[in-house]
């Protein structure tokens, strides 16, 4: 759960110039470093990735710095591209404040928990079971979802790691020797063979790929039976 005291950090991004890591950090910083590099070396090949998911970030680096950042902010709003407002900027007045500056007293009732109401379709026997649970259907459903998330956490992390690793491999090493076998080793969680196969690849590609593949290379037999992938 996030709140004002624990904000979500903006995603990390990584840029490569050919096989060499050029920059890593917030999207604005990485984009401007790539912009400068493309202006200095217009024939070089540059690729920018979301450092966690390996999503390729395409953007137009032409124009001024402000123009580049404005386009990025529109295309990737969740990346928090533009710098936050200066601390010296005036703080907007809250709608909840009164004319004399005092905060209104909160009324009775439960605190807002970010609950979202949506339609759920179940069979009669499901509703009957939920109705008999402590706290009613909503509380029981939330508990079931939280438990399912906990039970599948390792499997979900493994799947996301596999997808991100393969996405990055395909973009940066698809033409390198051993790619196909390395991909098979990745999905088989064969760490030793995977590391041997990628060892001839450029160092920066190896380093980032091994970071991405940490969860994917956990041996299958260490997962709970319910988390092991189906044959």
C-alpha positions in Angstrom: 0.0 0.0 0.0 1.3 3.5 -0.8 0.5 6.8 0.8 1.9 10.3 1.0 4.7 9.1 3.4 5.7 6.2 1.1 5.3 7.4 -2.5 5.9 5.1 -5.5 9.3 5.6 -7.0 9.4 6.4 -10.7 10.5 3.5 -12.9 14.1 3.1 -13.8 15.3 3.3 -17.4 18.5 2.1 -19.2 20.0 3.2 -22.5 22.4 1.3 -24.7 24.7 2.6 -27.4 25.3 -0.5 -29.4 26.3 -3.1 -26.8 27.5 -0.5 -24.3 25.4 0.8 -21.4 25.2 4.5 -21.9 23.0 5.7 -19.0 20.6 4.5 -16.4 18.2 6.3 -14.2 15.0 8.4 -14.5 13.6 8.7 -18.0 14.3 12.4 -18.3 18.0 12.0 -17.4 18.4 9.0 -19.7 16.6 10.6 -22.6 18.7 13.8 -22.4 21.9 11.8 -22.3 20.8 9.8 -25.4 19.9 13.1 -27.1 23.4 14.5 -26.5 25.0 11.2 -27.7 22.9 11.1 -30.9 23.9 14.6 -31.7 27.5 13.8 -31.2 27.4 10.4 -32.9 24.4 10.4 -35.4 25.3 7.1 -36.9 25.4 5.1 -33.7 22.6 2.8 -32.6 20.7 3.7 -29.4 18.0 1.8 -27.5 16.2 2.8 -24.4 14.4 0.3 -22.1 12.3 0.3 -19.0 15.0 -1.3 -16.8 12.5 -3.6 -15.1 10.1 -4.7 -17.9 12.4 -4.3 -20.9 9.7 -2.3 -22.7 11.4 -0.4 -25.5 11.0 3.4 -25.2 10.7 5.2 -28.5 10.8 9.0 -28.5 11.6 11.9 -30.7 14.9 13.5 -29.5 14.8 16.4 -31.9 14.3 20.0 -30.8 15.1 21.7 -27.5 15.5 20.0 -24.1 12.1 21.4 -23.0 10.4 20.0 -26.2 11.9 16.6 -25.7 10.8 16.4 -22.1 7.3 17.7 -22.9 6.8 15.0 -25.5 8.1 12.3 -23.1 5.8 13.5 -20.4 2.8 13.1 -22.7 3.9 9.7 -23.9 5.0 8.3 -20.5 3.0 10.1 -17.7 3.7 7.4 -15.1 7.5 7.9 -15.5 7.3 11.3 -13.9 9.4 12.8 -16.7 9.2 16.4 -15.7 10.8 17.7 -12.6 8.5 18.3 -9.7 7.4 21.8 -8.8 9.9 23.9 -6.9 9.6 23.7 -3.1 9.2 27.5 -3.2 6.1 27.2 -5.3 2.9 28.2 -3.4 1.0 25.2 -2.0 -2.5 24.9 -3.4 -5.3 25.5 -0.8 -7.1 22.4 0.0 -10.8 22.2 -0.7 -11.2 20.7 2.8 -9.8 23.8 4.6 -12.1 26.5 6.0 -11.8 30.3 5.6 -9.9 30.7 8.8 -7.4 28.0 7.9 -8.7 25.4 10.3 -9.3 21.9 9.1 -12.8 20.7 9.4 -13.5 17.9 11.7 -13.9 14.5 10.1 -17.3 12.9 10.5 -18.0 9.4 11.7 -17.4 6.4 9.6 -14.6 4.3 8.3 -11.5 6.0 6.8 -11.2 6.0 3.0 -9.2 2.9 1.9 -9.2 3.4 -1.8 -12.0 0.8 -2.2 -13.3 0.6 -5.8 -16.8 -0.8 -6.4 -17.1 -3.1 -9.5 -19.4 -5.8 -10.6 -18.6 -9.4 -9.6 -20.5 -12.3 -11.1 -20.7 -15.5 -9.1 -22.9 -18.6 -8.9 -25.6 -18.8 -6.1 -23.5 -21.2 -4.0 -20.6 -18.8 -4.1 -22.7 -15.9 -2.8 -24.2 -18.2 -0.1 -20.7 -19.2 1.1 -19.5 -15.6 1.1 -22.6 -14.4 3.0 -21.7 -16.7 5.8 -18.1 -15.5 6.2 -17.1 -13.0 9.0 -17.4 -9.5 7.7 -19.6 -10.5 4.7 -18.8 -11.0 1.1 -16.6 -8.0 0.5 -14.2 -8.8 3.4 -14.1 -12.4 2.4 -13.3 -11.6 -1.2 -10.5 -9.2 -0.2 -9.0 -11.9 2.0 -9.2 -14.5 -0.7 -7.5 -12.2 -3.3 -4.7 -11.2 -0.9 -4.0 -14.9 -0.1 -4.0 -15.8 -3.8 -1.6 -12.9 -4.5 0.7 -14.2 -1.7 0.5 -17.8 -2.9 1.4 -16.9 -6.5 4.0 -14.3 -5.8 7.0 -16.4 -6.6 5.4 -17.7 -9.8 4.4 -14.2 -10.9 7.9 -12.9 -10.2 9.4 -15.8 -12.2 7.1 -15.2 -15.2 7.7 -11.4 -15.3 11.4 -12.0 -15.0 11.3 -14.5 -17.9 9.3 -12.1 -20.1 11.6 -9.1 -19.3 14.8 -11.1 -19.9 13.6 -12.6 -23.1 12.4 -9.2 -24.4 15.8 -7.7 -23.6 17.7 -10.6 -25.1 15.7 -10.5 -28.3 16.3 -6.8 -28.8 20.0 -6.7 -27.8 21.3 -10.3 -28.5 19.0 -11.9 -31.0 21.7 -12.1 -33.6 24.5 -13.2 -31.2 25.8 -16.8 -31.1 24.0 -19.0 -28.6 20.9 -16.9 -28.4 18.4 -19.8 -29.0 20.1 -22.1 -26.5 20.3 -19.3 -24.0 16.6 -18.6 -24.3 15.9 -22.3 -23.7 18.1 -22.3 -20.6 16.3 -19.2 -19.4 12.9 -20.8 -19.5 14.3 -24.1 -18.1 15.8 -22.1 -15.1 19.2 -23.7 -15.9 21.4 -21.0 -14.5 24.8 -22.6 -15.1 24.2 -23.3 -18.7 22.6 -19.9 -19.2 25.7 -18.2 -17.8 28.0 -20.2 -20.0 26.0 -19.5 -23.1 25.9 -15.7 -22.6 29.5 -15.5 -21.4 30.9 -14.5 -24.9 28.3 -11.6 -25.1 29.3 -8.0 -24.5 29.8 -7.3 -20.8 27.1 -4.7 -20.3 24.5 -6.9 -22.0 25.5 -9.8 -19.7 25.3 -7.7 -16.6 21.9 -6.3 -17.2 20.5 -9.6 -18.4 21.7 -11.4 -15.3 19.9 -8.7 -13.2 16.7 -9.2 -15.1 16.9 -13.0 -14.9 17.4 -13.4 -11.2 13.9 -14.6 -10.5 13.6 -16.6 -13.7 16.7 -18.6 -12.9 15.5 -19.8 -9.5 15.4 -23.7 -9.7 11.9 -24.9 -10.3 12.1 -27.5 -7.5 12.5 -24.7 -5.0 9.0 -23.4 -5.7 5.9 -24.6 -3.8 4.0 -27.3 -5.7 1.1 -24.8 -6.5 3.7 -22.4 -7.9 5.5 -24.8 -10.3 4.7 -24.2 -13.9 2.5 -26.7 -15.7 4.1 -29.1 -18.1 
